[in-house]
Amino acid sequence: MNRERMLESITAHPDKVWDVIVIGGGATGLGAAVDAASRGYATLLAEQADFAKGTTSRSTKLVHGGVRYLAQGDLSLVFEALHERGVLMQNAPHLVRNQQFIIPAYEWWEGPFYNVGMKFYDVMAGKMGLGPSESISREETLAAIPNLDQKGLLGGVIYYDGQFDDARLAVNLAQTAADNGAAVINYLRVTALTKDSRGLVDGVELLEVESGARMRARARVVINAAGIFVGEIKAMDEPAAANSVLLSRGVHIVLDKSFLQGEAAIMIPHTSDGRVLFAVPWHDKVIVGTTDTEAAEPLLEPRASAEELDFLLTTCAAYLNKDPQPADILSIFAGLRPLAITSDRNMPTKDVTRKHQILVSPSGLITITGGKWTIYRKMAEDAIDKAALVGGLAESKCVTGHLPIHGYLLNRDFDAPLSCYGADRIQLEETVLAQDPASRALLHPALPYLRAEVAWAARHEMARTVEDFLARRSRALFLDARASMAMAPAVAEILARELGRDRAWITGQVEEYTRLARGYLV
Ligand SMILES: Cc1cc2nc3c(=O)[nH]c(=O)nc-3n(C[C@H](O)[C@H](O)[C@H](O)COP(=O)(O)OP(=O)(O)OC[C@H]3O[C@@H](n4cnc5c(N)ncnc54)[C@H](O)[C@@H]3O)c2cc1C
């Protein structure tokens, strides 16, 4: 993950023809880069901002089959996702854990109804199942979730799904791609596609965002994995290209753990707007979400509306005996789903399929849209299979079904300090922590992050800015935006030392980060 060396692999060899260039460093693009590099293809990935800066770091953090899609009868999607859930748990056991969910029953029919549905979910998971679902009594439900609203509660249904840290997995995927020989570079924006005399796409023009340097890279095949921005890349190919994504905003709020005691998550299968709502324990806090509102334009920093916040607080209050108030919100984050337009353009976004779609333009540009985090590996496999055909690449089989992801470590204790680094934890302790005992200090008493992690992120995880560290190497911005603002000056000082930046850079970074983090508060 040496950024300078990776940039040199472009600038020092302008005539090099990469097998695959991937545009976009979210789950989809990073998955594609891992797949391509592990098949032995020369692979370059360009991300205009930071890895996972887009939708990828803003998910509900579930590795799931999707109970909602089951209710919608989208069985092939649920089946595929349940299989991929199992594959991801096998390949990244340091980041994905088995999470117990409880569907509380307040109507007489809810217990039996959801019990049958979840039994079907178990059957579909087959040997990839995480545990059998079961009906439980009112007492057992309250023992698992002591602060559930007791009024009218009849019982509950337990089931299991996966839970993960989305941005950490994205960083680990970038590292896996690099471990397999790919160049994966953040702050490298694709500004244009280049074409040969036949009008076929044969490369990209790039802007290195930090220095303003411009460069070109040639490729046998280019993959557009730009998420909500796929339309912009398609327009570089064909200015009149039809729109292929529908944008849907989902908002989450993060609350203190006291709002959801116990280890179980709550799943509310039918909210007042007909959606599913989750309240899930995550890094010692609780994530509540999400909403589904059509959005007009692609934005890297979408914001929640007052109605969305009100909906989340009101729905929480209906199920918890302690009603959360706006002042209790530690962080608000919104993300835009890039939904593939495959059917009726006029249906509500909550009903649009989460299946993925791969399109090949007459110029040979491959565009991949839709899908979800859980099935990123399968999406990547399909995209690279198609890329190999379009680019005439030497035949090579996909190996990611059994490819351990960087940091792979079995039997991780999810509560132990630094455990999210998986196998890298030992190196972190033996290098940064051993060289500088002062780096053991916490950056803020409210969050578990050490000063040492900043240096590690700069040296090994390509963190370039204060935001990269606070939002995606650590998850401070998402867990407690106020505390993260207080951490910013120390993070900027350490990063400046690591990256050779001056005082003006430090001041600018802290100001910029503070502005951003204010948008994560009410
Ligand atoms: C609210 C919400 C909750 C969700 N919850 C879940 C969940 O619990 N489980 C699940 O499985 N899925 C979930 N999803 C879906 C999942 O998060 C997305 O499917 C996935 O993250 C999409 O990744 P992506 O790589 O396609 O897009 P993105 O993450 O947006 O990545 C695209 C990248 O392309 C880059 N880019 C754009 N233009 C250029 C350019 N010109 N040059 C270089 N780079 C460029 C962008 O900067 C961006 O980083 C959720 C989605 C939302 C919105």
The ligand as a Tripos MOL2 file, in Angstrom:
@<TRIPOS>MOLECULE
LIG
   53    58     1     0     0
SMALL
NO_CHARGES

@<TRIPOS>ATOM
      1 C1        -28.2300    3.5780    3.6850 C.3       1 LIG1
      2 C2        -27.6490    2.3520    3.0790 C.ar      1 LIG1
      3 C3        -27.5780    1.1760    3.8270 C.ar      1 LIG1
      4 C4        -27.0330    0.0250    3.2700 C.ar      1 LIG1
      5 N1        -26.9060   -1.0880    4.0470 N.ar      1 LIG1
      6 C5        -26.3810   -2.2110    3.5260 C.ar      1 LIG1
      7 C6        -26.1900   -3.3370    4.3440 C.ar      1 LIG1
      8 O1        -26.4300   -3.3170    5.5610 O.2       1 LIG1
      9 N2        -25.7060   -4.4580    3.7680 N.ar      1 LIG1
     10 C7        -25.4100   -4.5110    2.4360 C.ar      1 LIG1
     11 O2        -25.0300   -5.5880    1.9690 O.2       1 LIG1
     12 N3        -25.5160   -3.4280    1.6410 N.ar      1 LIG1
     13 C8        -25.9780   -2.2810    2.1510 C.ar      1 LIG1
     14 N4        -26.0820   -1.1520    1.3840 N.ar      1 LIG1
     15 C9        -25.6350   -1.2040   -0.0150 C.3       1 LIG1
     16 C10       -24.1130   -1.0130   -0.1470 C.3       1 LIG1
     17 O3        -23.6350   -0.0860    0.7760 O.3       1 LIG1
     18 C11       -23.8130   -0.5470   -1.5720 C.3       1 LIG1
     19 O4        -24.3930   -1.4420   -2.4890 O.3       1 LIG1
     20 C12       -22.3240   -0.4770   -1.8680 C.3       1 LIG1
     21 O5        -21.6130    0.1860   -0.8600 O.3       1 LIG1
     22 C13       -22.1110    0.2530   -3.1920 C.3       1 LIG1
     23 O6        -20.7220    0.3290   -3.4220 O.3       1 LIG1
     24 P1        -20.1570    0.9400   -4.7630 P.3       1 LIG1
     25 O7        -18.7160    0.6290   -4.8080 O.co2     1 LIG1
     26 O8        -20.9800    0.4940   -5.9270 O.co2     1 LIG1
     27 O9        -20.4050    2.5050   -4.6330 O.3       1 LIG1
     28 P2        -19.5570    3.5900   -3.8230 P.3       1 LIG1
     29 O10       -19.2210    3.1390   -2.4780 O.co2     1 LIG1
     30 O11       -20.2760    4.8910   -3.9060 O.co2     1 LIG1
     31 O12       -18.1890    3.6850   -4.6240 O.3       1 LIG1
     32 C14       -18.0580    4.3550   -5.8570 C.3       1 LIG1
     33 C15       -16.7580    5.1330   -5.8110 C.3       1 LIG1
     34 O13       -16.4550    5.6370   -7.1070 O.3       1 LIG1
     35 C16       -15.7090    6.8220   -6.9090 C.3       1 LIG1
     36 N5        -15.7150    7.6140   -8.1480 N.ar      1 LIG1
     37 C17       -16.7760    8.2500   -8.7070 C.ar      1 LIG1
     38 N6        -16.3700    8.9180   -9.8100 N.ar      1 LIG1
     39 C18       -15.0440    8.6900   -9.9560 C.ar      1 LIG1
     40 C19       -14.0580    9.1390  -10.8800 C.ar      1 LIG1
     41 N7        -14.3630    9.9700  -11.8990 N.pl3     1 LIG1
     42 N8        -12.7740    8.7090  -10.7310 N.ar      1 LIG1
     43 C20       -12.4370    7.8780   -9.7150 C.ar      1 LIG1
     44 N9        -13.3250    7.4590   -8.7830 N.ar      1 LIG1
     45 C21       -14.6160    7.8520   -8.9070 C.ar      1 LIG1
     46 C22       -16.4510    7.5000   -5.7580 C.3       1 LIG1
     47 O14       -15.6540    8.4750   -5.1260 O.3       1 LIG1
     48 C23       -16.8020    6.3230   -4.8670 C.3       1 LIG1
     49 O15       -15.8730    6.1410   -3.8200 O.3       1 LIG1
     50 C24       -26.5920    0.0370    1.9210 C.ar      1 LIG1
     51 C25       -26.6450    1.2150    1.1790 C.ar      1 LIG1
     52 C26       -27.1550    2.3690    1.7640 C.ar      1 LIG1
     53 C27       -27.1670    3.6420    0.9860 C.3       1 LIG1
@<TRIPOS>BOND
     1     1     2 1
     2     2     3 ar
     3     2    52 ar
     4     3     4 ar
     5     4     5 ar
     6     4    50 ar
     7     5     6 ar
     8     6     7 ar
     9     6    13 1
    10     7     8 2
    11     7     9 ar
    12     9    10 ar
    13    10    11 2
    14    10    12 ar
    15    12    13 ar
    16    13    14 ar
    17    14    15 1
    18    14    50 ar
    19    15    16 1
    20    16    17 1
    21    16    18 1
    22    18    19 1
    23    18    20 1
    24    20    21 1
    25    20    22 1
    26    22    23 1
    27    23    24 1
    28    24    25 2
    29    24    26 1
    30    24    27 1
    31    27    28 1
    32    28    29 2
    33    28    30 1
    34    28    31 1
    35    31    32 1
    36    32    33 1
    37    33    34 1
    38    33    48 1
    39    34    35 1
    40    35    36 1
    41    35    46 1
    42    36    37 ar
    43    36    45 ar
    44    37    38 ar
    45    38    39 ar
    46    39    40 ar
    47    39    45 ar
    48    40    41 1
    49    40    42 ar
    50    42    43 ar
    51    43    44 ar
    52    44    45 ar
    53    46    47 1
    54    46    48 1
    55    48    49 1
    56    50    51 ar
    57    51    52 ar
    58    52    53 1
@<TRIPOS>SUBSTRUCTURE
     1 LIG1         1 GROUP 0 **** ****
